[in-house]
Amino acid sequence: MPLEWPRVMDRYAAGASVPTISGGKFLQVSGADEAAIRIETPVWEAVLERANLEKAVELIENGTISIDPGLFVEDYMLYVSKVKATSVAHILRDLGFLDLTSTFTVRC
């Protein structure tokens, strides 16, 4: 299923707490618009660009990028962007694109 950006904006435009893949913490999304999802923490801020998220989902759908959260981060940095790959994994898992596992699968 492709990334439906109107659904993303509905979910995150007003901000949201997104559970992290492991560690029992939350990622604080401050908003979303036509171009990106914005994240704020007390220490850093990030912009997750729509184009990169859409490309990641497309690569998941064609089997290039793994749906295992740990492997996804590596694949995302290789094929899409090195910018906040772990944060992207939290978001895409929250949206249902990544497995619910919190362990790391070894790739041979």
N, C-alpha and C positions, 0 to 999 in steps of 0.2 A: 504494500500500500504506500503510495507516495506521501510525502510530507505535505499536509494540507495547512498552508500558512494561516488562513483564517482561524482554524482550530488552535494553532499555536498562539495567536494573538488573543483569542478568547480566554485561553488558559493562563497566560502570563502577563497580559497588558497591565493589569492592576497590581502586579507583583504576586509572588508566591514563594512558599518554602518547599523546596524539592529535596526529598531524602537522598542522601549520598548512597553510593553503591555499597559501601561498607563503613563501619565506624559509628553508625547511629547518629550522624550529624545531618545538618540541612544546609543546602545551598540557597542563598537568598536572591531570588530574581526580583529586580526592581521594576522591570517593565519589558514590554515588547511592542514593536511597531512594524511597519512594512519592511524595514531593512534589517532588523536584528533583535536579539534578546539581550537585555542588559542585566548584569550581575553586579552587586555591590557587597563588599565585606568591609569590616573596619580597617582592613589593611590594603586591599586592592579592589580595583574595578575592572570589569571586562565587558567586551562587546562580542557576542557570538553572531557572526554575520549570517544572514539568511541564506546567501548563496552557498556558503560552506556547509551549513546544516542540510540544505537540499541535496548538495553533491554527496554528502555522507550517506544519506538515506538511499539515494540512487545506487551508490556502490554497495550498500548492504543488500539491496534488492537483487543486484546482479551477481552477488556472491563474492565480490572482490574484498569487501570488508567483513570481518567476523561479527557475529551478534553476541559473542562472549564479551562481557564488558572489559576485561583485562586486555584481551587481544584487540578489541576495537580501538582502544587508546593508541596502541602501537600502529595499527593500520591507518587510523585517522591522521596521525602525524606523518606517515609515509605518503599517503595519497591525497590528503586534503590540506591540512594546515597544522602547524605546531602550536598555534595559539589556543591555550586553555582546553586541550584535548580531553582532560579528565572532566572538566565542567560540561563539555559537550556530551560525554558519556552519561553523566547524571541526567541531563535534559532528555536525551534520546531514550534512556531507560524509562524515565517518567512518562514519556509519550508512547511507550510500548514497543519500541524498535529493538531493544536489546534484551537478552535473557535476564531472568530474575536472579541468576546465580551471583554470588559475591566472591566466589573463589576464582583463582587464575588457572586456566587450562594451558597445559604445555603444548606448544605447537612443534611438531617434528618436521 
